[in-house]
Amino acid sequence: MSGRDRDKYRSHPLGHQKRIKKMAKEEFLNKQREKIERHENPCYYLSETMEILPSTSKNKVHFPVDVPVEETLKITYDRTNIQHEHPAYFLSETMEISTSPSKLIKLSHTPEEENHSSTAENKNHFPVDDSIDATFKINSRRIDIQEIDLRDPASWIEGLSQHLRDEIIKIGPVRVNNIDYPLHTIQKTSRKFSDKYYYRTLSNGEIVNRQWLVYSTSKNLTFCYCCKLFPSSDLRQSQLATNGTNDLKYMSDNLKVHERSKPHIIAAQKWIELKTRISKSQTIDKVQQIAIEKEKTHWKNVMIRIISVIHYLAKHNGSFRGSTDVLYEKNNGKFLGLIEMLGKFDPIIIEHLQRIKNKETHIHYLGHDIQNDLIEVMAKEVQKTIIQTIKLAKYYAIIMDCTPDTSRQEQLSIVIRIVDMDIENESTEPRIKGYFLDFTNIHDSTGLYLSDVLVEKLKIYGISLNDCRAQDYDNGANMIGQYKGVQARILKQNPRAFFMPCAAHRLNLVLGDTAKSSVRAVHFFGTVERLYTLFSASTGRWDIFSKHCHKWTVKKWSEKRWESRYDSIKAIRFQVKEIIDALDEISDETRDPLIRSETNSLISEIRSLEVLMSLCIWYTVLCEVNIVSKSLQGPDVNLDISSELLNGLIKFLTNYREIGFNTAKSEAKILNMDLKVSNEFKIPRYRKKKTMFAYEGNDELLQDPEEDFRCSYFLVLMDGAIGSITRRLKPHEQLKANCMDLALYLQSGDEKDICANDLIEKLLICQNIVHKSVTPIEVLNFIKKSNGAFPNLAIALRIMLTIPITSASAERSFSKLKLIKTYLRSTMSQERLSGLALLAIEKEESENLNYDKVIEDFAVKKSRKIKFK
């Protein structure tokens, strides 16, 4: 039997036949991949991505007979009904491209979704859930889903589809000018890219713009825009057309050689030709492009409305979700409720909801995961604007504070204070601004941990710690510790980051020291607390109080918030007679002997001259302190204003020490006229002290009870307050004195902020021009309009105005924290909390949000490109 005859009875094909069959199969698969990229999803809508569409009964791709079905990739698509397909933001269903004959494209849902779908079908509702992953398998091999930034050539994959190429050309080459390019070290020589490479100087001196040259900030590489779009098969083409280059040593020569090469000239011609055809809408798929643009506009309008709803709820601290995430069901939350309201009159939302009802689309962008993504993108856009403003201001101050939230997690608030000169707009005045940046969940409260968190956050923001000129915290030991506190650790890294203790906290500590300096003061505030406890413990007793007192209600005072003590004393000071009448009525009506005893005890104490004088003294002192405290907590307060306020408070207390006792006595007698009680002080019972042997003699006791009250109570309070203010708020005066010698104080090694000689000369000139009564911010405004005539003086004023006086800005963010993270919303993620807080606190910045930019960033974030391996 010959070899030819023997081949007739072979059970297996020859190797040559296998190779032919394999080559045919690979050629066919390559064609199918190209068709998938080119035709399966004809539109990119908001993002420039590819998506596998659900299969239909039309336009199926058929396979040749000689390719085994088991090894064939079968994909179906529909091009006849473009406007009802998915927008290519992301793949919202778990898709599996199988090699099984029974599966073309399987759109598999989770069991929960199937239950939702069946329920929604019966009720004519539909589920809202976008949190499903996209998983692809071909012959048990995963498909890479790569995010493509159409502005960055480093992320462009090989074999770009025509649609991607069209969208890239529509955007055009994107350059980031005037940035600090990173250094590259090649052969022990450091070089970096420069904007000068974008231009070519001809022999006659003319400058030509190299529009095709693009720098990738993500990979720090240089590319040829047109050669990357239209690659050549020439193996000798430069790295500019392939993987990019960072060979800066020979960059100029490489650019000259590349722009003269034949592949570059051909690619540039193709680029210009396609760009012209796109601009004139004369491409081959003109009809298809019109449909794409129409659908793209529809989805863009839908996203604008969804973002507007999210922005509205974020600004007003509103909750988003309800007990269900299904449209047109009860208790589905404010977000879906506002969408339903728009669906009654807005044609865009009406069409969007109609598509979902008719199951023409499975992508709706109404789920909570999409909310989180959009909130994150919006917050990052606002944060980016704020950080850019901080960098332009250069000098800044750090304000930081911690508080527990509803879920008992410690939240760290970071606020940056700057002087915004707004140099681009000469008509505006300089303004002091405090920007909230973030809430950070911390797990330790030591100075080391908090300082590390702060430094790491500044690195993430791209803000240099060397530009920090002040730091302001509360009076906790972990913050203000001289050796291990946050301020001490920051000062080690930046000696010019002056520490300023919170003046408002210190003023509260002053009052705390004063209240505890006398036993009678402690007893007085105990009486005030007993009044509040008696009335508030029973609704019946509170009704009796409300019947007699119509102006103010008694309030509970706080150890930390001395404004609450002012409010609680104010309610008693001007309603003494009414409160006594209410206590009399409670005493007559109650059957509880303990309550009756308590009311009688309070009546006798309030009717005493000592308590009435204490009311007058404390109300007058706390009224003045409250005015100073609120002024110190203002966002625009600076070192000069705080010094004036505190010096004024000391003068008031010193003056009140001389005349305050008689004034309070006169006011107390006026109150006594209504109460008809004695105007005499009670004679106290003096405690006899045990004397030791050979003691010199007994202390002389004051026999006059009025003089005893004045010396042991009034003078002790005033002297304690004056001494405590002088001692605790002394750093403000020290820092102001140090600012007189800024040249030395603002110098760290070889680095210095101002020139001392020039500052002295400019001060001598400026003092003859500017009146002494003007404020520092007004002087800075004058310098701004003088076109840089006083640069060192401007720097000195900017640094002085940057220094914060209180940490109230950080505490104000805690109010938003309590409104956003409530008991019913205590499980929200940290990213969502920070994003909502930033949009709510920085309303002025968020009002300038560019929704088109938000949609663009969201599209880049959610885009996926399918690459088959």
Sequence and secondary structure as in RCSB ss.txt:
>XXXX:A:sequence
MSGRDRDKYRSHPLGHQKRIKKMAKEEFLNKQREKIERHENPCYYLSETMEILPSTSKNKVHFPVDVPVEETLKI
TYDRTNIQHEHPAYFLSETMEISTSPSKLIKLSHTPEEENHSSTAENKNHFPVDDSIDATFKINSRRIDIQEIDL
RDPASWIEGLSQHLRDEIIKIGPVRVNNIDYPLHTIQKTSRKFSDKYYYRTLSNGEIVNRQWLVYSTSKNLTFCY
CCKLFPSSDLRQSQLATNGTNDLKYMSDNLKVHERSKPHIIAAQKWIELKTRISKSQTIDKVQQIAIEKEKTHWK
NVMIRIISVIHYLAKHNGSFRGSTDVLYEKNNGKFLGLIEMLGKFDPIIIEHLQRIKNKETHIHYLGHDIQNDLI
EVMAKEVQKTIIQTIKLAKYYAIIMDCTPDTSRQEQLSIVIRIVDMDIENESTEPRIKGYFLDFTNIHDSTGLYL
SDVLVEKLKIYGISLNDCRAQDYDNGANMIGQYKGVQARILKQNPRAFFMPCAAHRLNLVLGDTAKSSVRAVHFF
GTVERLYTLFSASTGRWDIFSKHCHKWTVKKWSEKRWESRYDSIKAIRFQVKEIIDALDEISDETRDPLIRSETN
SLISEIRSLEVLMSLCIWYTVLCEVNIVSKSLQGPDVNLDISSELLNGLIKFLTNYREIGFNTAKSEAKILNMDL
KVSNEFKIPRYRKKKTMFAYEGNDELLQDPEEDFRCSYFLVLMDGAIGSITRRLKPHEQLKANCMDLALYLQSGD
EKDICANDLIEKLLICQNIVHKSVTPIEVLNFIKKSNGAFPNLAIALRIMLTIPITSASAERSFSKLKLIKTYLR
STMSQERLSGLALLAIEKEESENLNYDKVIEDFAVKKSRKIKFK
>XXXX:A:secstr
  HHHHHHT SS  HHHHHHHHHHHHHHHHHHHHHIIIII    TTS         SSSB    TTS GGG    
B   S GGGS  TT   SEEEE  STT SEEEE  HHHHHHHHHHHHHT  B         EETTEE EEE   T
T GGG  SS  HHHHHHHHHH      S    EEEETTEEEE  GGGGEEE TTS EEE TTEEEETTTTEEEEH
HHHHS  S TT  GGGTT B   TTHHHHHHHHHHSHHHHHHHHHHHHHHHHHHTT STTHHHHHHHHHHHHHHH
HHHHHHHHHHHHHHHTT     S  BTTSTT HHHHHHHHHHTTT HHHHHHHHHHHTTS S  S SHHHHHHHH
HHHHHHHHHHHHHHHHHH  EEEEEEEEE TTS EEEEEEEEEEE  TT TTS  EEEEEEEEEEEES  SHHHH
HHHHHHHHHHHT  GGGEEEEE  S HHHH TTTSHHHHHHHH TT EE   HHHHHHHHHHHHHTT HHHHHHH
HHHHHHHHHHHT HHHHHHHHHH  S       SS HHHHHHHHHHHHT HHHHHHHHHHHHHH   HHHHHHHH
HHHHHHTSHHHHHHHHHHHHHHHHHHHHHHHHTSTT  HHHHHHHHHHHHHHHHHHHHHHHHHHHHHHHHHHHHH
T   S            TT          HHHHHIIIIIHHHHHHHHHHHHHHTHHHHHHHHHGGGHHHHTEETT
EESS HHHHHHHHHHHHHHS TTS HHHHHHHHHTTTSS HHHHHHHHHHHHS S SHHHHHHHHHHHHHS GGG
TT  HHHHHHHHHHHH HHHHTT  HHHHHHHHHHHH  EEE  
